[in-house]
Amino acid sequence: MTREDLQATVFTDPLEVLATATPPPAPSTPREDTSTAATHRWRVQVGDDVVMTSHDGRQLTASGITVWPNLMAVRSRPLMYFGVDRHDPALPGQVLRWTVHQAAADPQSLVSRVDVVIESDLVFSVRDNGVGLSVDRIRPQREPWVAEALTAFFGPGPCPAGTGLAMVTALCTAVVADVWRDGRHYRQWADWRYPPPQLQVLDETEEHGTEVLAHLDGAYFGPHARLPLDPAELLSDPSGDFTVPSGVDVTVIDRRRVRAADTDA
């Protein structure tokens, strides 16, 4: 299946925004999913000099150190990033909580409302009323910030809002960020396999804010994975790592419940 086919099919009604979106250009070479394999890893080959000694006394060489690409590191070790392992049924909920945390924890403190919509067991959207993620480039040769935020990791230091969204992309077959800011509507596609396509500039608007629409990777999570059904559980984080700042109102609409009610009626 091509990338265009994927982006045309993974989202179904009522996600009308994706049905009317212009597909991005053809993909480049995809990344390989090595999250469950012990081979085909990326290694730093700089000789066999001892670079460190492990806690049990073993000497580690540079040729034996595995360096994972950013998104693959999350897929391989979700426990390090989300606090739960790959086969833990709580992982989909943790991905959603992290997305809400990213929307609410605006460094400029301009977000006062976050709206969460659960479309299906593995599809959700998170929208805030902030100024919108930046679409400027940090440097002329770099991607627009919204593209980098969705696909790259950054070290300690001040960064624009959205720095941790790549953790979400790593576990999704597709992510679409709609940004409304400075009188324009922008759209950025991303997924774990390919570099991001070109930022789309859509129409003029008086709105402001960002919406992240995410389709969790069913092949990665497994056939029984689903987002929590209890609204209280959706936003409850036992670890306390993905908290929502005070003064930010969060609403949750679970369309699975609406469809179930319609069916019963």
N, C-alpha and C positions, 0 to 999 in steps of 0.2 A: 504494500500500500504506500502510495506517495504521501508526502507531507500535506499536499493540498487535499488529498482524499481524507486524510486523518482529520484535518481541521474542518472539513466540511461535514464530518459524520460523528465525531466524538461528542459533540454537543447537540442535544435534541430540544425540541420545543419543551418549555416556553422560552428558551434562550434565543430570542429573535435577533439579538445584536449580532450573534455569530452567523445566523443565516443570511444576514445582509452585508456582512463584512467582506471587504476585498481581500482575497487570499494573498499572502506574501509571495515573493519569488521562489523559484525552485531551490531546494536545499543544497548545501554542500555536503561533504562526507560526514555521515553521522558518527557520534561517539558510540563506542561499544559498551554494552552493559556488562560490567565485570563484578557486579555486586554479589553474585553467588558463585563466582569462579575463583580458582586459585592461580590461574594462569592469565596471560595476556595483560599483565599490569605494566604501568609506566615506571621505569627505574632511572635513577640518576647514575650514569656510568662515568665516574671520575677516578677510577683506579680502585685498588683493594687495600688502601691504607685504613688502619683502624681509626674510626671517627668517634666512637663512644663505647662504653662498657655497660651492659645491661645490669639490672638489679641482681641477677643470679650469677654474675661474673662472666657471662659470655661476651666476647668481643664482636662488635658489629662493624661491618665494613660499608663503605659508600655504595658498593655494588649490590649490597643486600638490603638497602633501604628502599622501600616502595613509596613512591610519590603519586598520590591519587589526584587526578584533575578535580577541580572544585566540586562540581555537581556529583561526580562519582563518589567522592568521599562521603557525602551525605547518604547516598543510596547504600553504600557499603557499611556505614556505621551510624545509623539513625539514633542509636542510644546516646551518642556524644552530642547530638544536636537537639533532639527532641525529648530526651530523658526516658524514652521507651524503645524497645527493640522492634525489629521489623515485623515479627509475628505477634506482637502484642496488639490485641484488639483496640487498645487506647490510642494507637498511633494516628489514625485518621483524625481523631478529635484534637490531638496535639498539633497537627498541621494547621487545622482551622484556628485554634487558639493563637498560634504564633502569627497567623495572618492578621487576626484581629489586633493583636498586640502591636504589630508593625503599623497598622492604620492609626491606632489610638496614640501611640507613643511618638507623636510629632515633636521633633526638637524645638520647633517654634511655638508649640503649645496652641496651635490654631485649630485643632480638631475638637469639636464638642459633641459630635454624633457619629456613630458607626452603625450601619445597617447590614445585617447578615441575612442571607437568603440561602437556605438549603434546597437545592433543586432535586437532588436524588442522593442515593447512598454515598456517591463518590464525587458529586459536583456541588460546589458552593461558590457564592460571591460575597465579597466584603467591600462595602463602599463607605467612604468617609466624606466629611464636608470641609476638609482642609483646603489649602491653596492648590493642591494637585502636585504630584511628583514632578521634579524638575525634568525638563526635556533638553536642557542645555548640555553641552559637552564639557567635561572637566578640562580637556585639552583638545585642540583642533583635530588631532588624529584619532581620538577616542570615539566610542559609540555615544549616543545620547545617554544621559544618566539613567533614564528609566530602563533602557536596555541593559545597561551594566548592573543596575540594581536587581534585575530579574535573573541574571546569569553569572554573576561574579561575586567573590568574597573580598573583603577588605580588612586590613589590619586595624589595630587600635588608632583612634584619632577621630577628629570631627569629620562627619560625612553628611550629605543631605539625607532627608527622610527616605525610608525604603531600603536601607542597607542590607537587611536580613531576608529580603524576599527570595533570594536565590535558593534558600533552604526549601521553600515551597516548590519552586520550579523543579528542583531535583527529583521530587517524588510525583510529578505530574506528566501526563501525556501532552497536555497543552495548558498554557496560562495566557490569558489576555488581560492586559492592563489598559483600561480606558482612563485618560487623563483630561480633565477640563481645567484649563488655566490660561490666563492672559488672553481671554477672548477666543481660544481655539480648543477644538476637541482633537486629541491625539489618541492613537491606538498602537500598542506594542504587543506583538505575539512573542511567545517564548516556549520552549520545551527542553527537556533534559538532553535530548539527542543531538540537537543542531545548534549552531551559532544563531543569534537572533537575526531575523530579517530586518529590513529597513523600517524605521518608524513611519507610521502612516499619519498624515495630517488630513483630517476629515473636514468638518465644517466649522463655521463660526458659532460661538455660544456665549451665553452670559452665566453659565454654570461654573462651578469650581469644585474640585475634589478629585478623588481617585477611586476607581472600582477595579478590584482584582477578581477575575473569574477563573476558577481553577477546576481542572478535571484530574482527580487523583488517578494514578496509574494502577488500573485493576490487575494487570499482570504482575505488578510488584507486590501489591497488598494481599492478593489472593481472593478467591471467589466469595468468601464470607465477610469481607471487610465492609464496614459501613460507618458513617458518621453517627454520633450518639443521637438517640431519639428524645432524650430528656433535655429540654432547654436549659435547665439548671446545670446539668452535666456538661453541656456544650461550652459554657463559659467558666466552669470550675476547674482550676488548675491546682492539683494537690502540691506540685513542686514549688509553686509561687514564682516561677521564672517568667511566666507569660501573663503578667497581671495587666489590668487596664487602669490607667491613671485616674485618680479621682476627678470628677467634673466632666467625664466623657460618658454619655448615655449610649448604651448598646441595645439594639433591638434585634430579635431573631424571628424570622418567618421560616417555618418548615413546610415547604410545599408538599412533602410526602404526606403530612397529616391532612392537608387540604384535599389532596387526591383521594386519600383513604376515606375521608368523610363523604366526599361526593360519590364514591363507589358504594358505600353503605346506604346512602340515601336512595 
